[in-house]
Amino acid sequence: MWKRGAAEEVAGAAGTGAAAPVWAEVPSEVEQRLYEAKCRHDWAAYLDVLANQYLYRLASRPWLDANPGRIPARMHPVWRPEVQGWCAAVYTEAMLPAPVEDPVFISESLGEYARRWSPQDPPWLAVNPGSPCEAYFPASRSLCALWQQHADRAAELNKQGRLRTLWVGGPRTGPVARGLACGALLSVYNSRYWNSLSHGIGYDDERRALERWWGVTTREKWQQYQEELLTNEMSSPVWEFTLGLRHSLAQDFGGQVEPAHWRQAAERVLRKRVATATIELTPDGVTRTEGPTEEEVEWQIDGVKRLIGRITRYEARFRADGLLPEGRFVRSVAAWDYGRGSNMARFGLAARFCTVEEAEAAVLRAGRVSTVTYRSWEDFSAAYILGRCLHFDEEEFGRWYEEMLDAHRVLTTDPESPWLTLPFRAG
């Protein structure tokens, strides 16, 4: 948050001087760094910060919907008294307002703005106009080339594995923050603000990502997947059966369950479940339902035994890497669904498949169901990562595992991490 005042005179525009608003609360580290560079009149450092961020601008939602895969070529002009001229306004992510139906925001890099700028665009670039870290740059051909030089040196624009926090505009305490923290592994991997429930990477990019990774192109499909994730119905029920059986054995016998005992118990349970035939009374009359063939039963048993081996080997690696304490095991991989459910709420809002209220309700549910199943952030994390590995990794211990291991380490060591500042369960 910020307020206007004359307490401090700083450069309100590149090359001009103006009374600027004063920070009451800085939205994030990015705006703090911009403000400090501006106060020093260090415009090279200012551009370096910009070059490492996505910059957002307003766009018409109907136009984007009617032109999928395209972005508006023209920059929407706004008049700014600071330079007495028309400007193209861009914003860093933490400066964006709450989402509305229309207009929406799209994001591009400083380099993309440099390359796309045309003589028909406004003659000024306005960065976070009206804020204490605002700056104005003439959009001449030579200065666009300078922007490109800074963009070419950018090292963090697509850098992964960073914890980022909204200091203002995102919850940092309470149940909504807890629900958002359930999706923090992916937020850290993507270097997105973990506590943002807003515009994501921009309307058009969020829609494309949902279609590419999930096949979601409608509100109805988003609602279906959101519900399946929050009820743990997206992942394989075989995983939950297998892990649940071991948990039951551990409770019954009060100790660790050896893999051989686990496999034997799984075989017994699966064979008992097999009925050669059942008789059901349906609206169509009496129906005789045949059970699986002997060959199918053997196939199921072999599959579960192989799964037990995979889980055992993953857990051994988790213990070696500090994801699981010695003697502990994963009781359920529901966290894989719940964590994705937290993020699906964010994706749905950014893509305008839901309202802010619906997204917040889904995040709250993600937090509640997670605390029912797990006892700590560490328990939740190991379960989420196991689910991700079972889904993607195929025992390669490659990027699908290493990415989450790195994110786990950040979230369990960074002093600003919600896993260190938020209790897993409300007191």
Number of C-alpha atoms within 10 A of each C-alpha: 14 14 13 15 13 11 10 13 14 21 22 25 23 17 12 13 13 14 16 23 21 21 17 11 12 21 20 19 14 20 22 16 16 25 23 14 19 23 17 13 17 13 18 14 17 20 20 20 20 26 24 22 21 21 24 24 19 19 22 15 18 11 13 17 13 9 11 11 11 11 15 13 11 14 21 16 16 14 15 17 8 18 19 8 13 18 25 24 23 26 22 18 27 23 21 16 12 10 18 15 13 12 15 22 26 25 25 16 18 27 22 16 18 20 14 13 19 16 9 9 18 22 18 21 23 27 23 23 21 17 20 28 28 21 24 23 20 18 23 16 14 10 13 21 15 16 23 21 17 21 23 13 11 20 11 13 16 12 12 16 21 19 22 21 24 21 17 16 20 19 18 23 13 12 21 22 22 29 29 30 28 31 29 30 28 20 23 25 20 19 21 21 22 27 27 22 26 25 27 21 22 24 24 22 16 21 24 17 15 18 13 11 8 13 13 20 15 15 13 12 14 21 18 11 18 23 16 16 23 26 16 19 13 18 18 14 13 13 19 16 14 21 20 16 18 26 19 13 16 15 12 9 9 9 11 14 17 11 15 12 12 19 23 12 16 20 19 11 13 14 15 9 11 14 12 11 11 10 10 11 9 8 7 6 8 10 12 11 12 12 14 14 12 12 8 11 17 14 12 17 19 14 12 19 19 13 18 21 14 16 22 16 12 19 22 16 14 20 16 12 12 15 20 20 14 12 8 11 22 22 20 24 27 29 30 26 27 30 27 24 30 28 28 26 28 27 26 29 26 28 29 22 21 20 17 19 10 15 24 22 14 24 30 19 20 31 26 19 17 24 20 9 15 20 12 14 23 19 20 25 29 27 25 25 25 24 23 19 24 20 13 14 15 11 14 10 12 12 12 18 20 13 18 23 21 16 23 25 15 20 24 16 11 14 11 15 20 25 22 14 12 17 14 23 16 10 4
